[in-house]
Structure formats: structure tokens, C-alpha cells
Amino acid sequence: MAGEAPELSAQERAGRAFPVSWDQFHRDCRALTWRLNEVGPFHAVIAITRGGLVPAAIVARELGVRIIDTVCVASYDHDKQGDLQVLKGISEQAMKLGGGTGKGLLIVDDLVDTGKTGKLVREMLPDAHFATVYAKPKGRPLVDTFITEVSQDTWIFFPWDTALSYHPPLRDGAA
């Protein structure tokens, strides 16, 4: 309609920026692994793509888990959250390892935001252990283990989504 403001993206609605470097992300993933080491062992790691690929690789390495599967769910188009779409389900092999309910399986993602994706994957594997590196309040109840909680209005800039560039100071004239 004429005169309506364009819909804001999730990034634009977020009031706070939380940039995460590769070093910090690796440290946070290792901290997550220390917590998960007390919970396992796990038969397999299930990464929620695409954000869960990097933390799943780090966690699987640190825990000595050799079987890694993916569940591919599209929920964001760059920075706009939309309807969920399962692009690839969990393999039959991984489902068998988890007895069909996920028992002994570890689901890994980078972030739980609103919880929509987490809820969908949780329904596929209700008995799996669900771990994320970061959690926001709306999605936190779905996660069994996480490292850092950020406010719902925070936008996390993951290292694979950013490049080094100059940023002006927050306050004009502070440079």
C-alpha cells in the first residue's frame, strides 16, 4: 500500500550488534564442548544448517564423535526470517542410531533465536540433546545447553558473515 513503511529486517529491528570473531567463536564452541562432555557420550552430532555446521565440526572433533549428519532448514533469507522449509531431513542411519527419537544424539546450532527452527528439529528428535553456542530468551527454553545468552534485540554478526572494515565511533566526534 502507498504510504506504508517497508518491513524492517530482523537485523534492522535488532537494536544491538554483537560481532563475533573467529577466535571468539572457536573459544565459545570449545566452552560448549566442555559442558557437553559432562552430558554425553553421543552416538552422532546433527548440525542444523547452515549456522550449525561450524560449531558441530568443532564439537564433534573435541568429543571424538565421528558421525556427523545435517538437517537443512531454511528460515532466513539473508536477514529476514520467514517460513520454515526443511530442505533435507535427518538421514535414516542417524535416526536409527538415536532409536528413532534421538536418544544419544546431539543437535548443534550456532544460535537459538525465536525457537521456530529449534522446535521443528526438536519434533523430529524429541529425545536428542540440543545445544547452541548462543541463545536468545524466546528460544532458550528449547535448548538443553548453551554458552552465552544475548537479548532478543541483539543481532549476532558471525565471522562467516562479516569482513574487516572501518567502523566509526558510536559518538560523533569521538575519533
Buried (B, 14 or more C-beta within 10 A) or exposed (E): EEEEEEEEBBBEEBEEEBEBEEEEBBEBBBEBBEEBEEEBEBBBBBBBBBBBBBBBBBBBBBBEBEBBBBBBBBBBEEBEBEEEEBEEBBBEEBBEBBEEEBBBBBBBBBBBBBBBBBBBBBEBBEEBBBBBBBBBBBBBEBBBBBBBEBEBEBBBEBBEEEEEEEEEEEEEEEE
